[in-house]
Amino acid sequence: MPVIMGTAGHIDHGKTTLIKALTGIDCDRLVEEKKRGITIELGFAFMDLPGDRRLGIIDVPGHERFVKNMVAGAAGIDFVTLVIAADEGIMPQTREHLEICTLLGIKTGLVALTKIDMVDEEWLEMVKEDVAGYLSTTFLADAPIFPVSAHTGQGLDALKSALSELVDTYQPRRRSDLARLPIDRVFTLKGYGTVVTGTLIAGSFKVGDDVVAYPKGTTSKIRNLQSHGQPVQVSPAGRRTAVNLPGLEVDDLERGEVLALPGTLFPSLVWDVELTCLASCPRSIKHRTEIHFHHGTRETLARIFLLDREKLEPGETAICQVRFAEPMAGVFGDRCVVRAYSPLRTVAGGRIVSPLGRKVKRFAEPGLEPLRRLAGAARDEVIPVQLELAGAEGLSFARLMVLSDLESRELDKALKRLCDTGGAALVDREGKEGRTFVAASVVNRLMDELLAAVAAFHKREPLKQGVTRGEMASGFGRGLSPKLFHFLLERLLKTGKLAAEQEMLRLPEHKVSMASDQAKLRDTLLGIYDTGGLTPPNLKDVLESLNLTFKEAQPVYKVLMDQGLVVRIKEDMFCSAAAFKELVAKVAAYFETAREMDPSNFKDIAGLSRKFAIPYLEYMDKEKITVRVGDKRQFRRK
């Protein structure tokens, strides 16, 4: 597997010279670098090792003014060679670079004690003891120290052997999917066009892939790939890679953007971060402090919002939110570095716990507790917490890819286990970003709220059989995705907690509840229409006989219709449902031997005058029992 080594150390301690001595490659390519004799930009080299292996190398600038470039380079390395000049020993950028490596999660490396040709043996031994003492509390506590001279060649063979052995034993953990290349250079190459370079920190690219530069969303297709100057068809994770992007100008891209496959990253203005303030920081970090934020190869201004305190003291760790002026694209577990706005110096760093941060109320435990759990969660515990934080919005498979430390196959298995054990629900199988999942606790809460909403409707409208799906969707369902609302309804119906009659929803135990006077009116009206049969009194006469307005009687009429006891033939005419059913049966019997029916035929069949016959005919047309053709009707057989 490809491995990347990075240098670190103070200015003029010989990092670039050492790399040239090891590889024959001069990493200082800029005219100004040659003129001033210092490294300004990132440099890149490689060292061939026994067994047809190749070690990628990133050379970083040591000057304090170019620490931002150093962070950009360090973000892509696997292990570090800390370079310390024997004639000067530990210096300010030695300390700061080592702190940056620690904050970026680098845990392996060795030490090159350079310029030994400029000191005597006694001084060299003293410096070695001083360096070993300083490193005893760092991740390089047990790292070997190699005295070397790039000018005389002394110690270089031992250093090369150590590097080869380290590459043999080092097993970098990289995702094989979710391809990401943080861009560190953009330039034009004659005959090719626009080229970007970077370290492929995850996944792989192949010639012909469609790619997107996040967060801007600039699109292109990979025309050519190179690694260490050689053309390749596929570039795997951990390899320095140059990508030729046709159709784009240099100004379309910039350092700090991330090249990835379409639809795989989701830029956000807010990140949740587990932040540690360096013990060496001279002062605390206050709430809303403006800072320089470094992630991958990007540096941007941001503000830190502390969620459970007013300030973060040196040595302390806390969950905070980092808010940006422009969207940033990250992945769960990514490392970041924070530098003070002024004076510029490294003050903190940490790990992203959610690159899709949501609004969290300060000092509110319900919002903070899941974030704390997320920071300390094992790999298989991350998904349930992320789903809990997402709430009713849920998370697509694509978003869970960036919100977890799991590869697609692992994530797929984990989600299946979670759904099988009742921890989550698959609410949408065909979403735009893939399958969508919602935490079971959220589903249960929403189902309880939906049942409560139906119960409240019954209490508010006791004379109604229930509430329509449309009314529920525009009320309770507002703010929920249509797929989630449908999922909740279907689960409640399947479990019998909700009953449905066509479009009407009700609680299973609900029965129309009428007050005694309304119950009496119901019986009176039913008696009037049962007696009237197919020739009922008109609505006005019924209401006058009962000394009621239609507004007062309407709820009872609605109950009678919902219960299928009366039929509204037209605006001012109701009739007994049983009598109408018998009429339809007579019409059906007539059409057993006839193809057409005119109004005269219908009056004979029904025994009705024109006053009643015409409204019934028009109602049957409207209900599609009959079909009017000119002045005649045909029977619509079902």
C-alpha positions in Angstrom: 0.0 0.0 0.0 1.4 3.5 -0.9 2.9 5.4 2.0 3.6 9.2 2.3 6.3 10.6 4.5 6.4 14.3 5.5 9.1 16.5 6.9 8.7 18.8 9.8 11.1 21.2 11.5 12.4 24.7 11.9 13.6 26.9 9.0 17.1 26.2 7.8 17.5 22.9 9.6 18.1 21.2 6.3 14.8 19.5 5.4 15.0 20.1 1.7 18.7 19.4 1.5 18.2 16.1 3.3 15.5 15.0 0.9 17.7 15.9 -2.1 20.5 13.8 -0.5 18.1 10.8 -0.1 16.3 11.0 -3.4 18.3 13.3 -5.8 15.2 15.5 -6.1 15.3 19.2 -5.3 11.9 20.1 -3.8 12.6 23.9 -4.1 11.2 24.6 -7.6 10.3 28.3 -7.3 12.8 31.0 -8.4 12.2 32.9 -5.2 13.0 29.8 -3.2 16.3 29.4 -5.0 17.1 33.1 -4.6 16.3 33.3 -0.9 17.5 29.8 0.0 14.3 28.9 1.9 11.3 26.7 1.2 8.1 28.7 0.7 5.8 26.2 -1.0 5.2 22.5 -0.6 7.7 20.3 -2.3 7.3 16.7 -3.5 9.7 13.9 -4.1 9.9 10.1 -3.9 12.4 7.5 -2.8 12.7 4.1 -4.4 13.1 1.3 -1.9 14.1 -2.4 -2.2 11.4 -4.7 -3.5 10.1 -2.3 -6.2 8.5 0.0 -3.6 8.3 3.8 -3.7 8.0 6.1 -0.7 6.2 9.4 -1.5 7.7 12.5 0.3 6.2 15.9 1.1 8.7 18.6 2.0 7.2 21.5 4.0 8.4 25.0 4.7 9.9 25.7 8.1 9.5 29.5 8.2 6.8 30.7 10.7 5.3 32.8 7.9 4.5 29.7 5.9 3.1 27.4 8.6 -0.2 27.4 6.7 1.6 25.7 3.8 3.2 23.3 6.2 -0.3 22.3 7.5 -1.6 21.8 4.0 1.3 19.4 3.4 1.1 17.6 6.7 -2.6 16.9 6.2 -1.8 14.1 3.7 1.1 12.3 5.4 1.3 8.9 7.1 4.4 9.4 9.2 6.9 12.3 9.8 10.6 12.7 9.8 11.3 15.5 12.3 14.4 17.3 11.2 16.5 19.1 13.8 19.8 20.8 13.1 22.6 19.6 15.5 24.1 23.1 15.7 20.8 24.7 16.9 18.7 22.0 18.5 15.0 22.5 19.2 13.6 25.8 17.9 10.2 27.5 17.8 8.9 25.8 14.6 10.3 22.5 15.8 7.8 22.7 18.6 4.9 24.1 16.5 5.4 21.6 13.7 5.4 18.7 16.2 2.2 20.1 17.8 0.6 20.3 14.4 1.5 16.7 13.6 0.0 15.7 16.9 -3.2 17.6 16.3 -3.5 15.9 12.8 -3.4 12.5 14.4 0.1 11.5 13.2 1.4 8.8 15.5 4.5 7.4 13.8 7.9 8.8 12.7 11.6 9.2 13.3 14.1 12.0 13.9 16.9 13.1 11.7 19.6 15.1 13.5 21.2 17.1 10.6 24.3 19.1 10.1 26.4 16.8 12.3 29.5 17.8 10.3 29.2 21.2 11.9 29.5 20.1 15.5 31.8 18.0 17.6 31.0 14.7 19.3 30.5 16.1 22.7 28.0 18.8 21.4 26.2 16.1 19.3 25.7 13.9 22.4 24.3 16.8 24.4 21.9 17.7 21.6 20.7 14.1 21.3 20.0 14.0 25.0 18.1 17.3 24.8 16.0 16.1 21.9 15.2 12.8 23.5 14.2 14.5 26.7 11.9 16.9 24.8 10.3 14.2 22.7 9.7 11.9 25.8 6.1 13.3 26.2 5.2 13.2 22.5 4.2 10.6 20.0 7.9 10.4 19.0 9.0 9.4 22.5 10.3 6.0 21.3 11.3 7.2 17.8 14.9 6.5 16.8 17.3 9.5 16.3 19.6 9.4 13.3 22.5 11.7 13.2 23.2 12.6 9.5 25.0 15.0 7.2 23.6 15.7 3.8 26.9 17.2 2.8 29.2 14.3 3.7 26.7 11.5 3.4 27.4 10.3 7.0 24.4 8.4 8.5 22.3 8.5 5.3 22.4 4.7 4.7 21.2 4.0 8.2 18.4 6.6 7.7 17.4 5.0 4.4 17.3 1.5 6.0 15.2 2.8 8.8 12.8 4.4 6.4 12.5 1.2 4.4 11.9 -0.8 7.5 9.2 1.7 8.6 7.4 1.4 5.3 7.6 -2.4 5.6 5.9 -2.4 9.0 3.6 0.6 8.7 0.0 -0.2 7.9 -1.9 3.0 7.1 -5.7 2.7 7.5 -7.4 4.3 4.5 -10.9 4.0 3.2 -11.0 2.2 -0.2 -14.1 4.2 -1.2 -15.2 7.9 -0.8 -12.4 9.1 -3.0 -10.9 12.4 -1.9 -8.0 14.5 -3.1 -7.4 17.8 -1.3 -5.9 20.0 -3.9 -2.5 21.6 -3.1 -1.5 22.8 -6.5 -3.3 24.1 -9.6 -1.3 24.8 -12.8 -1.3 24.5 -16.6 0.8 22.0 -18.4 1.6 22.6 -22.0 -0.2 20.1 -24.2 -2.5 19.0 -21.3 -4.3 22.0 -19.9 -5.3 22.4 -16.3 -3.7 20.0 -13.8 -4.3 19.7 -10.0 -2.1 17.7 -7.6 -2.6 16.4 -4.1 -2.4 13.3 -2.0 -5.3 10.9 -2.6 -6.3 10.4 1.1 -9.1 7.8 0.4 -10.6 5.8 -2.4 -9.2 5.8 -5.9 -9.4 7.7 -9.2 -9.3 6.2 -12.7 -9.0 7.8 -16.1 -12.5 8.7 -17.4 -14.1 9.3 -13.9 -16.5 12.2 -13.6 -15.3 14.4 -10.7 -16.4 17.4 -8.8 -14.3 20.0 -7.0 -16.0 20.8 -3.7 -17.3 23.0 -2.2 -17.8 25.1 -5.4 -19.2 22.1 -7.4 -17.0 22.6 -10.5 -17.3 19.5 -12.7 -14.9 17.8 -15.1 -13.8 14.4 -16.3 -10.4 12.9 -15.6 -8.4 12.9 -18.9 -5.1 11.7 -17.6 -3.5 10.6 -14.3 0.1 10.7 -13.2 1.9 9.6 -10.0 5.5 10.6 -9.4 5.8 11.7 -13.0 4.5 8.4 -14.5 1.2 8.1 -16.3 -1.2 5.6 -14.6 -4.8 4.4 -15.4 -5.7 4.1 -11.7 -4.4 6.0 -8.7 -5.1 4.4 -5.2 -5.3 6.0 -1.8 -2.1 7.2 -0.3 -0.4 8.1 -3.6 0.7 11.6 -4.7 -1.5 12.2 -7.8 -1.7 14.7 -10.6 -5.1 14.9 -12.3 -5.6 16.4 -15.8 -9.0 18.1 -15.9 -10.2 19.2 -19.4 -12.5 22.1 -19.9 -11.4 24.0 -16.9 -9.1 27.0 -16.5 -6.6 27.5 -13.7 -8.9 30.2 -12.2 -11.8 27.7 -11.9 -10.0 25.8 -9.2 -7.9 26.7 -6.1 -5.9 25.1 -3.4 -8.1 23.9 -0.6 -10.8 22.5 -2.7 -11.4 18.7 -2.6 -11.7 16.6 -5.8 -14.2 13.8 -5.4 -16.8 11.8 -7.2 -20.2 13.4 -7.8 -22.7 13.3 -5.0 -20.3 12.0 -2.4 -19.6 15.2 -0.3 -22.0 17.7 1.2 -20.5 21.1 2.0 -21.8 22.8 5.1 -21.4 26.1 6.9 -21.3 24.4 10.4 -19.2 21.6 11.7 -19.3 19.9 15.1 -15.7 19.5 16.3 -14.1 17.9 19.3 -11.5 20.6 20.0 -8.4 20.5 22.2 -6.6 23.6 23.2 -2.8 23.1 23.3 -1.3 23.0 26.8 1.3 25.4 25.4 -1.3 28.0 24.4 -0.6 31.2 26.2 -4.3 32.0 26.8 -7.7 30.5 26.7 -10.0 30.4 23.6 -13.1 32.4 24.2 -16.6 31.8 22.8 -17.1 33.3 19.3 -13.3 33.7 18.8 -12.4 34.3 15.2 -9.6 31.9 14.1 -7.7 30.6 11.1 -9.1 27.1 10.5 -7.1 24.5 8.6 -8.6 21.3 7.1 -6.9 19.3 4.5 -5.1 21.8 2.2 -7.6 24.6 2.9 -7.2 27.5 5.3 -10.2 29.7 6.0 -11.4 32.2 8.6 -14.1 30.9 11.0 -15.5 31.4 14.4 -15.5 29.0 17.3 -18.8 28.6 19.2 -18.3 26.9 22.6 -21.4 25.0 23.6 -20.9 24.2 27.2 -18.6 26.9 28.5 -17.5 30.5 27.9 -13.8 29.7 27.3 -11.6 26.7 26.5 -8.5 26.7 28.8 -5.1 25.4 27.7 -5.1 21.6 27.9 -8.9 21.3 27.9 -11.0 19.4 25.3 -14.6 20.2 24.5 -17.3 19.8 21.8 -17.8 23.1 19.9 -19.2 24.3 16.6 -17.0 25.9 14.0 -19.0 28.2 11.7 -17.7 29.3 8.3 -18.4 32.2 5.9 -18.3 29.7 3.0 -19.3 26.0 2.9 -16.6 23.4 3.7 -16.6 19.7 2.7 -15.4 17.3 5.3 -15.8 13.7 6.6 -16.4 12.3 10.1 -13.0 11.8 11.9 -11.1 14.3 9.7 -8.5 16.2 11.6 -8.2 20.0 11.8 -5.8 22.7 13.1 -6.8 26.0 14.6 -4.4 29.0 14.6 -5.0 32.3 16.4 -6.2 35.2 14.3 -3.5 37.4 15.6 -0.7 36.9 16.4 -0.6 33.9 14.1 0.3 30.7 16.1 -1.1 27.2 16.5 -3.5 27.2 19.5 -5.7 24.1 19.1 -6.8 21.2 16.9 -9.2 18.4 16.9 -11.5 15.9 15.1 -14.7 16.4 13.2 -17.6 14.6 14.8 -20.1 15.9 12.2 -19.3 17.8 9.0 -23.1 18.5 8.7 -23.6 20.4 11.9 -27.1 21.5 13.0 -28.2 24.3 15.3 -27.5 23.4 18.9 -28.7 25.5 21.9 -25.8 26.4 24.2 -25.8 24.8 27.6 -28.7 22.6 26.7 -27.9 19.0 27.6 -30.4 17.3 25.2 -28.5 18.8 22.2 -25.0 18.4 23.7 -25.3 14.8 25.0 -25.5 13.1 21.6 -22.5 15.1 20.4 -20.4 14.0 23.4 -21.5 10.4 22.7 -20.5 10.8 19.1 -17.0 12.0 20.0 -16.3 8.9 22.1 -18.3 6.4 20.1 -16.8 3.2 18.7 -17.0 2.8 14.9 -20.2 0.7 15.1 -21.9 3.1 17.5 -21.6 6.2 15.3 -24.6 5.5 13.0 -27.3 5.4 15.7 -26.1 8.7 17.2 -25.9 10.4 13.8 -29.5 9.2 13.0 -30.6 10.5 16.4 -29.1 13.9 15.6 -30.7 14.0 12.2 -34.2 13.7 13.7 -37.2 13.5 11.3 -35.0 14.6 8.4 -33.2 11.3 8.5 -30.1 10.5 6.6 -29.4 9.1 3.2 -26.9 6.3 2.6 -24.6 8.9 0.8 -24.7 11.2 3.8 -24.0 8.4 6.2 -20.9 7.6 4.2 -19.5 11.0 5.2 -21.0 10.9 8.7 -19.3 7.6 9.7 -16.0 5.9 9.6 -17.4 2.9 7.7 -16.8 1.8 4.1 -19.9 1.2 2.0 -20.0 -2.6 2.6 -19.6 -2.2 6.3 -22.2 0.6 6.4 -24.7 -1.5 4.5 -24.3 -4.4 6.9 -24.4 -2.1 9.9 -27.7 -0.4 8.7 -29.3 -3.8 8.0 -28.4 -5.0 11.6 -29.7 -1.7 13.0 -33.0 -2.1 11.1 -33.4 -5.8 12.0 -32.9 -5.1 15.7 -35.3 -2.1 15.7 -32.8 0.6 16.0 -33.6 2.3 12.7 -36.2 2.3 9.9 -35.7 2.4 6.2 -38.3 5.0 5.2 -37.3 5.7 1.5 -35.8 3.1 -0.8 -35.4 5.3 -3.8 -34.3 8.7 -2.6 -32.2 11.1 -4.7 -29.1 10.4 -2.5 -29.9 6.7 -2.0 -31.8 4.9 0.7 -33.0 7.1 3.6 -33.0 6.0 7.2 -34.6 7.4 10.4 -33.8 6.5 14.0 -36.3 4.2 15.5 -36.7 6.5 18.5 -37.6 9.3 16.1 -40.1 7.1 14.3 -41.8 6.0 17.6 -42.0 9.6 18.7 -43.5 10.8 15.5 -46.1 7.9 15.5 -47.1 8.8 19.1 -47.5 12.4 18.0 -49.5 11.4 14.9 -51.9 9.3 17.1 -52.2 12.2 19.5 -53.1 14.5 16.6 -55.8 12.1 15.5 -57.1 11.8 19.1 -57.2 15.6 19.3 -59.2 15.7 16.1 -61.7 13.3 17.5 -62.1 15.4 20.6 -62.5 18.5 18.5 -64.8 17.0 16.0 -66.7 14.2 17.8 -69.4 14.0 15.1 -66.9 13.2 12.3 -65.9 9.7 11.5 -62.2 10.7 11.2 -59.7 12.9 9.5 -58.7 12.6 5.9 -55.1 11.7 4.8 -54.9 15.1 3.1 -55.8 17.0 6.2 -53.2 15.0 8.2 -50.6 15.6 5.6 -51.1 19.4 5.5 -51.3 19.5 9.3 -49.2 17.0 11.2 -47.3 16.0 8.1 -46.1 19.5 7.4 -42.3 19.6 7.6 -42.0 15.8 7.1 -41.0 14.3 3.8 -44.0 12.7 2.0 -42.2 9.3 2.1 -41.7 9.5 5.9 -45.3 10.6 6.5 -46.5 7.7 4.3 -44.2 5.3 6.2 -45.6 6.4 9.6 -49.2 6.0 8.4 -48.6 2.5 6.9 -46.8 1.3 10.1 -49.7 2.5 12.3 -52.3 0.9 10.0 -50.3 -2.3 9.9 -50.0 -2.5 13.6 -53.7 -1.7 14.1 -53.1 1.5 16.1 -54.8 3.4 13.3 -57.8 2.5 11.2 -58.6 3.6 7.7 -61.8 3.8 5.7 -60.8 4.8 2.2 -59.2 8.3 2.8 -60.5 8.6 6.3 -58.2 7.9 9.3 -59.4 7.3 12.8 -58.4 5.6 16.0 -59.8 2.0 16.1 -61.8 2.7 19.3 -63.4 5.9 17.9 -67.2 6.0 17.5 -69.1 9.1 16.6 -70.1 10.7 19.9 -73.3 12.7 19.9 -74.8 14.8 22.6 -78.2 13.8 23.8 -80.0 16.5 21.8 -77.9 15.7 18.7 -78.7 12.0 19.1 -82.4 12.8 19.3 -82.2 15.0 16.2 -80.4 12.2 14.4 -83.2 9.8 15.1 -85.9 12.4 14.1 -84.2 13.1 10.8 -83.7 9.4 10.1 -87.4 8.8 10.8 -88.4 11.7 8.4 -86.3 10.3 5.5 -87.2 6.7 6.1 -90.9 7.7 6.0 -90.4 9.9 3.0 -88.7 7.2 0.9 -88.1 8.4 -2.6 -90.3 11.4 -2.1 -88.8 13.2 0.9 -89.7 16.7 2.0 -87.3 19.4 0.9 -84.6 20.6 3.3 -86.3 23.9 4.0 -89.5 22.3 5.1 -87.6 19.8 7.4 -85.6 22.6 9.1 -88.7 24.8 9.6 -90.6 21.9 11.1 -87.7 21.4 13.6 -87.1 25.2 14.1 -83.4 24.8 13.1 -81.0 26.4 10.8 -78.9 24.3 8.4 -75.7 25.3 10.3 -77.2 23.8 13.4 -78.3 20.7 11.7 -75.3 20.2 9.4 -73.1 18.1 11.8 -76.0 15.6 12.2 -76.6 15.4 8.5 -72.8 14.8 8.0 -73.0 11.9 10.5 -76.0 10.4 8.7 -74.1 10.6 5.4 -70.9 9.2 6.8 -72.8 6.3 8.3 -74.5 5.6 4.9 -78.0 6.3 6.2 -79.0 9.2 3.9 -77.9 10.4 0.5 -77.7 14.0 -0.6 -79.3 14.0 -4.0 -78.9 17.8 -4.6 -78.3 20.8 -2.5 -81.8 21.0 -0.8 -82.8 17.3 -1.2 -81.8 14.3 0.9 -83.3 10.9 0.8 -83.2 7.5 2.6 -80.1 5.5 1.5 -82.1 2.3 1.7 -84.8 3.7 -0.6 -82.1 4.9 -3.0 -80.5 1.5 -3.0 -83.8 -0.1 -3.9 -84.2 2.5 -6.8 -80.8 1.5 -8.2 -81.7 -2.1 -8.0 -84.9 -1.4 -10.0 -82.9 0.5 -12.7 -80.4 -2.4 -12.9 -83.2 -4.9 -13.4 -84.7 -2.7 -16.1 -81.4 -2.8 -18.0 -81.3 -6.6 -17.9 -83.7 -6.5 -20.9 -83.2 -2.9 -22.3 -80.2 -1.0 -23.7 -81.6 2.5 -23.1 -83.8 4.4 -20.7 -85.5 7.7 -21.2 -87.1 9.9 -18.5 -90.5 8.5 -19.2 -89.2 5.0 -18.6 -87.5 6.0 -15.4 -90.7 7.6 -14.0 -92.5 4.4 -14.7 -89.8 2.3 -13.0 -89.6 4.5 -10.0 -93.2 5.6 -9.8 -92.1 9.2 -9.5 -93.2 12.5 -10.8 -90.9 14.6 -12.9 -90.2 16.8 -9.8 -88.4 13.9 -8.2 -87.4 11.9 -11.2 -85.1 14.5 -12.8 -82.9 15.1 -9.6 -82.5 11.3 -9.2 -81.5 10.9 -12.9 -78.9 13.7 -12.6 -77.5 12.3 -9.4 -77.1 8.8 -10.9 -75.3 10.4 -13.8 -73.0 12.3 -11.4 -72.3 9.1 -9.5 -71.7 7.3 -12.8 -74.4 4.8 -12.2 -75.9 5.8 -15.5 -74.4 7.5 -18.6 -76.4 10.2 -20.4 -76.4 10.0 -24.2 -78.7 12.7 -25.6 -82.0 12.5 -23.7 -81.5 8.8 -22.9 -79.4 6.9 -20.3 -77.3 3.8 -20.5 -76.4 1.6 -17.5 -72.8 1.6 -16.5 -72.1 -2.0 -15.6 -69.3 -2.5 -13.1 
